[in-house]
């Protein structure tokens, strides 16, 4: 019997949560749950709070991200978490550098983890993917500078499926990019594109 999207995604998330491929990672995988959706949000990697709270975008960056969506798309955090599938380039917390900043995942860790995202794209056949932050953006399009890609929509093919990509800057408080020109205006333009996208409009119906 052929499994439907929900059954396939349930299996995927169950397997994901058991993954231990990357021994340098400092947590087990974080998942937003098996939410069948035509929209995916792709983050970079969990921070130290997300494994404790067991959900993506659980701290300050998440509050900014959800505030953006509420302002431009009319959806609060609970609605977004229940209607959009959350993924990430890496699903485990990479740990800290010696300087105290979050460690950037190594290329082998990224390769290991991207197989989960590719499988989720094959299962969900999303119409819109929203990569958040440069590490997520470059998995789909070239990004030499944020100002060249934020505020634009791209048509991308990955994992045998074509979909729209509307990138967002990372909402981290450590980065001022989305708070000052031209980043502020470009971020608003991107959020307006997301709000007008048919896949997002249908989430509000």
Backbone torsions as a table, in degrees:
resi	resn	phi	psi	omega
1	UNK	NA	134.5	-179.4
2	UNK	-77.1	129.8	-179.7
3	UNK	-80.2	147.4	176.7
4	UNK	-85.6	177.2	-175.9
5	UNK	-58.8	-41.4	-178.3
6	UNK	-64.3	-43.8	-179.5
7	UNK	-65.3	-41.7	178.4
8	UNK	-64.6	-41.3	-179.6
9	UNK	-68.8	-38.1	175.6
10	UNK	-56.9	-44.7	179.1
11	UNK	-63.7	-42.0	-179.2
12	UNK	-61.7	-47.9	-177.1
13	UNK	-67.1	-38.5	177.1
14	UNK	-60.3	-44.1	178.2
15	UNK	-67.8	-40.0	178.7
16	UNK	-56.8	-46.1	-176.1
17	UNK	-65.8	-17.9	177.4
18	UNK	-92.3	-5.5	-172.9
19	UNK	-65.6	134.3	175.4
20	UNK	-137.3	40.3	-173.7
21	UNK	-70.8	-26.9	-169.2
22	UNK	-115.0	98.4	-173.1
23	UNK	-67.1	-19.8	-179.6
24	UNK	-80.8	-13.9	178.6
25	UNK	-66.2	149.1	-172.5
26	UNK	-103.9	10.0	176.9
27	UNK	-151.9	170.4	168.9
28	UNK	-82.6	167.8	-175.9
29	UNK	-62.3	147.8	176.4
30	UNK	-109.5	133.8	-179.9
31	UNK	-133.1	146.2	174.1
32	UNK	-89.2	4.4	179.9
33	UNK	99.3	165.0	-176.3
34	UNK	-85.6	72.2	-177.0
35	UNK	-93.2	108.8	176.6
36	UNK	-72.6	122.7	-174.2
37	UNK	-154.9	155.3	172.2
38	UNK	-87.1	-0.2	-178.8
39	UNK	-124.3	133.6	175.4
40	UNK	-122.5	136.4	169.3
41	UNK	-105.9	125.1	-177.9
42	UNK	-111.7	112.8	176.4
43	UNK	-88.5	-172.9	-179.0
44	UNK	-90.4	-63.5	176.9
45	UNK	-166.7	153.3	178.1
46	UNK	-63.2	152.0	169.2
47	UNK	-91.2	-169.5	-177.3
48	UNK	-69.7	-23.7	-176.9
49	UNK	-81.3	-33.1	-173.2
50	UNK	-60.6	-42.3	177.8
51	UNK	-62.9	-33.1	179.2
52	UNK	-69.5	-44.5	-177.3
53	UNK	-86.7	-10.4	175.4
54	UNK	57.6	44.8	170.8
55	UNK	-158.6	149.5	179.7
56	UNK	-73.4	156.6	178.7
57	UNK	49.6	53.0	-173.2
58	UNK	-94.8	-6.8	-174.5
59	UNK	-120.5	-144.7	-169.5
60	UNK	-62.6	-41.6	178.3
61	UNK	-61.5	-38.0	177.8
62	UNK	-64.0	-40.3	179.0
63	UNK	-60.6	-40.6	177.6
64	UNK	-65.9	-45.3	-179.9
65	UNK	-58.7	-46.6	-178.1
66	UNK	-70.2	-30.2	174.7
67	UNK	-65.0	-41.6	176.0
68	UNK	-57.5	-48.2	-177.0
69	UNK	-66.1	-37.6	178.9
70	UNK	-66.3	-41.2	-178.3
71	UNK	-67.6	-42.6	-171.9
72	UNK	-98.6	-27.9	-175.3
73	UNK	-112.3	-7.9	178.6
74	UNK	70.4	25.9	-179.3
75	UNK	-122.1	128.0	178.2
76	UNK	-83.7	177.4	-175.3
77	UNK	-59.0	-43.8	-178.3
78	UNK	-61.6	-41.3	179.6
79	UNK	-65.6	-43.1	-179.5
80	UNK	-62.9	-46.0	-178.3
81	UNK	-65.6	-26.6	-178.1
82	UNK	-90.8	-11.2	-174.1
83	UNK	-122.0	-11.5	-176.7
84	UNK	-122.8	140.1	178.1
85	UNK	-85.7	127.1	179.1
86	UNK	-100.1	128.4	174.0
87	UNK	-131.4	-174.4	178.0
88	UNK	-160.6	158.4	175.7
89	UNK	-59.5	-45.8	172.1
90	UNK	-126.8	139.1	-172.7
91	UNK	-97.4	-4.9	-179.8
92	UNK	-114.5	154.6	177.0
93	UNK	-71.5	121.7	-176.7
94	UNK	-72.5	-15.8	-175.4
95	UNK	96.4	-175.1	-175.5
96	UNK	-107.3	150.2	168.5
97	UNK	-76.4	171.0	178.2
98	UNK	-61.7	-26.6	178.7
99	UNK	-82.1	-3.6	177.0
100	UNK	96.8	-5.4	177.2
101	UNK	-86.2	161.3	178.7
102	UNK	-64.8	135.0	178.8
103	UNK	-71.5	134.6	174.4
104	UNK	-74.8	130.2	179.6
105	UNK	-56.6	143.6	178.6
106	UNK	-74.4	158.1	-179.3
107	UNK	-54.9	-38.8	-179.9
108	UNK	-68.4	-34.3	177.3
109	UNK	-67.3	-40.5	177.7
110	UNK	-63.0	-45.1	179.1
111	UNK	-60.8	-44.5	179.2
112	UNK	-57.2	-44.1	-170.9
113	UNK	-83.2	-26.7	-178.0
114	UNK	-64.6	-19.7	176.8
115	UNK	-62.0	-32.0	176.7
116	UNK	-66.5	-46.2	179.9
117	UNK	-63.0	-43.0	179.2
118	UNK	-60.4	-41.1	178.9
119	UNK	-65.9	-37.9	179.1
120	UNK	-67.5	-35.5	174.9
121	UNK	-64.3	-41.4	178.4
122	UNK	-64.1	-35.5	-179.8
123	UNK	-74.4	-48.4	-170.5
124	UNK	-83.9	-27.4	-172.5
125	UNK	48.6	58.5	-174.9
126	UNK	-65.2	152.6	173.9
127	UNK	-93.2	-25.1	-179.4
128	UNK	-140.4	131.5	171.5
129	UNK	-119.9	133.0	-179.3
130	UNK	-115.3	96.6	175.5
131	UNK	-80.7	134.0	-174.6
132	UNK	-114.2	111.8	-179.3
133	UNK	96.6	153.6	-172.4
134	UNK	-58.4	-42.7	-178.3
135	UNK	-60.0	-36.5	177.2
136	UNK	-75.2	-40.8	-177.1
137	UNK	-60.1	-43.8	-173.9
138	UNK	-71.2	-7.3	173.0
139	UNK	-74.7	-14.2	-176.0
140	UNK	-119.6	-36.6	-176.7
141	UNK	-143.2	160.5	172.9
142	UNK	-67.5	141.2	-178.8
143	UNK	-146.3	83.3	176.0
144	UNK	-76.4	-34.0	176.5
145	UNK	-141.6	139.9	-179.6
146	UNK	-59.2	-37.4	-176.0
147	UNK	-66.3	-13.2	177.7
148	UNK	-85.4	-15.0	-175.2
149	UNK	-124.1	-28.3	-179.8
150	UNK	-71.9	136.2	-178.0
151	UNK	91.9	7.5	-179.6
152	UNK	-126.5	158.0	175.2
153	UNK	-112.5	138.0	-178.3
154	UNK	-124.2	149.2	173.1
155	UNK	-103.3	123.5	-170.2
156	UNK	-131.2	148.8	172.1
157	UNK	-118.6	131.3	177.3
158	UNK	-154.3	143.9	178.7
159	UNK	53.9	36.0	177.0
160	UNK	74.5	17.6	-176.3
161	UNK	-137.7	142.3	178.2
162	UNK	-104.4	141.0	-176.7
163	UNK	-158.7	166.9	175.0
164	UNK	-85.9	146.4	174.7
165	UNK	-125.5	124.9	173.6
166	UNK	-124.1	102.2	-175.8
167	UNK	-77.1	152.4	173.3
168	UNK	-125.7	150.5	172.4
169	UNK	-71.4	160.7	176.8
170	UNK	-70.2	133.1	-177.0
171	UNK	-83.1	20.0	-179.1
172	UNK	-60.4	140.4	175.1
173	UNK	-68.9	-16.4	179.7
174	UNK	-76.1	-17.1	-179.5
175	UNK	-109.5	126.0	178.8
176	UNK	-86.0	-0.3	-168.9
177	UNK	-55.2	-44.5	-175.5
178	UNK	-80.3	0.3	-177.3
179	UNK	-105.1	-15.5	-174.1
180	UNK	-127.9	157.9	178.0
181	UNK	-63.2	146.3	-3.5
182	UNK	-87.0	-1.0	-174.5
183	UNK	-59.7	-39.2	-178.1
184	UNK	-61.9	-47.9	-178.8
185	UNK	-67.5	-39.4	-180.0
186	UNK	-68.0	-36.7	176.2
187	UNK	-63.8	-43.1	177.4
188	UNK	-62.5	-39.1	178.2
189	UNK	-63.4	-41.9	178.8
190	UNK	-63.4	-42.0	-179.6
191	UNK	-66.2	-34.2	175.6
192	UNK	-67.0	-39.0	175.8
193	UNK	-62.2	-42.7	178.3
194	UNK	-62.3	-45.6	-177.6
195	UNK	-61.9	-32.2	-178.2
196	UNK	-87.5	-10.1	-176.9
197	UNK	-66.1	134.5	-176.9
198	UNK	-55.2	-36.7	-179.0
199	UNK	-65.1	-33.9	177.8
200	UNK	-77.5	-41.4	178.2
201	UNK	-57.1	-38.8	-178.6
202	UNK	-70.2	-22.8	176.9
203	UNK	-65.8	-27.1	-178.4
204	UNK	-87.1	-5.3	-179.0
205	UNK	-83.6	NA	NA
